[in-house]
Amino acid sequence: YHKIDLGHGIETPGFDYDPLWNNIRKVRETIDYKNKTVLDIASFDGLWAFEAEKLGAKTVVATDCLHRTFKNFLFCKTILESECIPFYNISPYDLFDRLNVFFEENYDNEKPYERMFDIVQHLGLFYHLRDPFASLTQARSCIKTDGTLLIETNIVMDVDESYMLYNGIPFTHRASDNYSVWWIPTENCLKEMLIGALFEPVESSTSIVRFELPLESKTSHFPKNTHSGTKEKEYKIGRLCMTAKAIDPQKAEPEFVREILRTYRNPGLNIQHT
């Protein structure tokens, strides 16, 4: 799926999505990866996990739940002699509980939960999830207070309102004819959802690109689950990448924190160890 540099002038075949990848790299330059512990959610074939390692990360954990791509990850890991740790049986909705073996083991005399993540990468995932808010709260549950979230997603552009566009059901769609695209937020909506998951958006890091998929990429590599419905109107869709800081819940508005910690009603957020 991605173009992964294997060295010696060899690169894996991948989609021609370079404007998207380069937009992520541009925003990523604001993050210091040296000696950091990194979680790469929905790692797929591992591009962003391997690049985090090259940037000096001490430990990189790659999670996904697609075994079809695990083979590609292992191939690249072997060629690159990478020490990235794969957990390819973990849903983005169950990160905190399923990573307990990583958080709780103490073979190196570490205290349980001492290895919460400094950086969490949430790239190209948000819009594929039926419940993207839950994935943001799971990301916050796995990151240290003051840690950094790097997020990339599609957005509805040039709109001041805060809303999330539901893409549609079979035979109708609003922005994409791909069945795996469920939601597209506006920029303000995404930032407010980050705040609702106890992150502080870093406004200066925001970078947005308008990118149309190349025609040859729409039919190559993987068959697309598409449906030929009718659009009710045209929306201007772009891709946003930005960072956000995990805030101390003690410094947030108390009534708000109490509400989001009612996990029987709003599951996903566990901040007792962060």
N, C-alpha and C positions, 0 to 999 in steps of 0.2 A: 504493500500500500504506500509506504513512504520510500523516499530515496535516502538510503543509509550509506554513508561513506565507510567502506570496509578497508580503506587504505590501498596503497599501490595502484591508485588510479581506478579502482573498482568501486562501482556504486550499484546498489540494488535497483531494479526497475521499480518505478512507482508512478503515481499519478502526477500530472503536471500542475501541482498546486503550490508552486514555489512562492507566489505572492502571499499565500496564507502562512506557509512555514516561515518565511522571512519576516512577516509581521510579528509572529511569536518571538522570533530571535531578537528583533528590535526591542520589544518590551522586556525580554529576559535579561538584556544587558543592564537593567537597573537592579538586578539581584546578584548578590555575592554568594556563589556556590561553594567556596573553599571550605572544606572540612565540615560541610553541612550534611544532615540526614534528610533524604528526599523521598517523597512518595509520588510515584507517577501513576495516576488513576487511568484505567482504560488504556493501557500501554500499547495494546495491539502488537505490532512487530518490534516495538521497543525504541523507536527513534529518539524520543525525548528523554527516556531513561539513559540511553547510552551517551547522549550529548550532555546530560547533567553530570555524569561520571567524568567525561572529558573536561568539564569545567571545574573539576576539583572536588566534587562531592565525596564525602567520606563513605557514605552508605547510600545506596539507591535501591528502593523496593519498587518493583513493577507489578501492578495488579491488573487483572482482566478476568473475563469468564468466557473467552472465545478460544477453544482449543485448536480451532482451525488456524489461528495466527500464532499459536504457541510454538509450532514447529519452526516458523520463520524467526521468532524471537531467539530460540535456542541456536539456530544456525548462525545468526549474527553474533550472539553472545560468544560462541565458540571461536569464530573468526577474529573477533575483536579482543579475545581473552578478557572479557568483561567480568567483573565481580557483582554485577547487578543481581539482585535476589528476586526471582519470579514467584508470585503467588497467582497462578492463573486459574483459580477456582473461587474467586471472590467477587461478589457483586458490589457495585458502587453504593448499594443501599446497606451493606453489612460490613463496611470496612473496619469499624472499631472492634466489633466482636470477633470477626474472623482473623484479624491480625494479632490476636491475643498472644499467640506463640512468639511473635516478634517483640511485643511490648513487655511481656512478663518474664521471658527467659533471662537468666543471669549468669551464663557461663563465664562472662568476663567481669564478674563481680559488680555488675551494674544493678542498681535498684530497679524493681519493677516500675514500668512506665517512665523510666529515665530516658528511654529512646523514643519519645514522641518526636514528631517530624518538625524540622526547621522550615522546610519548604514542601508544599503540596502542589502538584501540577494537575490541573483539571482542564484538559485541552481537547477540543472537538468532541465533547461528550454531552454537555448540557441539553442540547436540543434533541438528542436521541432518547432521553429519559421521559417516561410518563410522569414521574414525580421528581423534577430536577431540584426542588427545594430540599428534599430529603438528602440528596447527594451533597449539597452544600453543608448541611448540618453534620453529615458524616465526615466530610473533609475537616470541618472545624473541630470535631471530636478527636481527630488524629493529630492535630497540629499544636505546637506549643503556643502559649500566649506570646504575642509579638512575632510569631512566625509569619511566613509569607505564602499567600495563595497566588498562583499564576493561573489565570482562567482565560479561555478563548471560546467564543461561541458565535453563532450568527445572531443578528439583531435586526429589528425594524428600525431603519434609519430615518433621520430628519423628523422625528416625532417627539414632542415635549412630554406627552402624557406618559404615565407609568401604567403599562398593561402588558400582559403576555398573550400573544396571538396563538390561539389553538389552530394548528395547521389543517385539521379536517379529517373527516372519516371517508371511507371508500366512496368514490365517484364525486367527491368534492374536495378541493384543497384551496388554501389561501395563499401559500407562498412557495411550497415545494411539492412536487409530485412524487416524492420519495416517502413510502410508508413509515420509514424509520425516523422521520422528522415530526416530532409531536408538538413542540412549542418553540416560539420565537419571541423573545422579550424585546421591549424597547430598552434603550440604554439606561434610562432612569429606573425602569423596573428591575433590571439586573442589579444595579447598584443598591436599590432598596432591599432586594432579596439578600444580598451580601450582608447588609447591615442587620437584617433579620436573623442571619446565621452567625452573628457576633464577629463580623469582619468590618473593617474600615476601608472602603475603597480608596486607593491612591489615585486621585484625580489626574495628577500629572503624568501618570504612566499610561493612560488610555490611548490606544491607537486603533483606528478604524480604517478598513479598506473595503472598497466595493469590488467584488470579484465574481465574474461569471465563469462557471466550469467550462473548460475546453470541451468541444464536441467529442474529440477522440477519447477523453477521459470518461465520458458518460457511458461508454459501451465497453471499456476495457477492464481487465483485471477481475472484477467481481460483477456478477449480474445485479442490476439494481431492482429493488422492489418498487416499481412505479405504478401509478394509476392515472388514467387519463380522464380526470374529472374537469370540472369547470371552475375557473376562478371568479369569485364574486367581485374582485377589484384587483388592481395592481399595487403591490407593496414594494417599496424600495428596501431591499435586503442587503446587508453588509456583514462584515465579520469584525468583531471587536476582541481585542486582547488587552488585558490590564492586570495589575496586581492589587492585592488587598491584604491588610495586616489583621491578624487575629487579635482581637481586643480582650482585655481583662474584663470578665463579666462583672467583677466588683465595681468597675467604673462605668458600667452601662446603667441605664434608667431602671431602677429596681422593679417596678411593676411590670415593665416589658420583659425583663429577664425571668421573673416569676412565671409569666404566661408561657414563654417559649420553653421553659423547663417542665411544663405539664406534659410529660412524655407519653402519658396514656392517651392524650389528645393529639399531640404533635410529636410523633416519635422521631428519633434520629440523632438528637443532640445529647452528648455526654461530655461534660466539661470538668468533671471532678479531678481529672488527671492532667489538665492542660495548663 
